[in-house]
């Protein structure tokens, strides 16, 4: 049996806790739906266990262990913070981490009903996050640069989804992003993967941000795409007014990246509808709704 074929069960999680953190082993353990590279298990009321599953290396967990304790204290929304490290063992030859639990329902399962509040909340969160990163901050090879560097990915998602009559409009948004000036500021901290499964909702508004394994430093436009990907129709303008630090070029890049991310969500939804590994059926409607918002609200 290969590492990727190891079945992660509640019994296995409890055995690992008894081995390495016995003071936590008596807490209730419940599986959390979702996750791909890492599988989550709820641990009691306030903690979770993040188990490396399909992720090929532990580097993503190492990033969270290294940087979330640095960033979390200055962020205005709850984020998962590592509290214990789990090391590879005979029972489970991969890394795992005990983290704080962020309450709420993922946005792909619970909609935002308080759009203005959510726009202000997201803007405040990203203002606090988007500060100049230190020289040793992580980078990403497949994201973070100017949209022109991602044209191959955009084209691949566009072909996979084939949005029909709106394809020309989607391509126009992308072309405008590619033509926008580059980011000239210093690399800033980014969540890097803001989509409906990576934020949680309570009382109709954003209440937490999760899954920071893509955290890196670069152009803020990569996170600002969330104005269309996460927020309901008509909220993008309020978001950018509240964020207050995005110039026209950054908004154009962000809108193009939002189009690409929407196509990605739609492609993942298609894979889920077909029963393919890693597919997410709920992401298809979320991606199409986001793409409609991108086309309806250009802000410029």
ABEGO torsion letter per residue (X at the ends): XBAAABBBBAAAAAAAAAAABAAAAABBBBBBBEEAABBBBBBEAABBBBBBBABABAAAAAAAAAAAAAAAAABABBBBBBABBBBBBAABABBBBBBBBBBEBBAAABBBABAAAAAAAAAAAAAAABBBBBAABBBBAABGBBAAAAAAAAAAAAAAAGAEAAAAAAAAAAAAAAABBBBABBBBBBAGBBBAAABBBBGGBBABBBGAAABBBBBAAAAAAAAAAABBBGAAAAAAAAAGABBAAAAAAAAAAAAAAAAAAAAAAAAAAAGBBGBBAAAAAAAAAAAAAAAABAGX
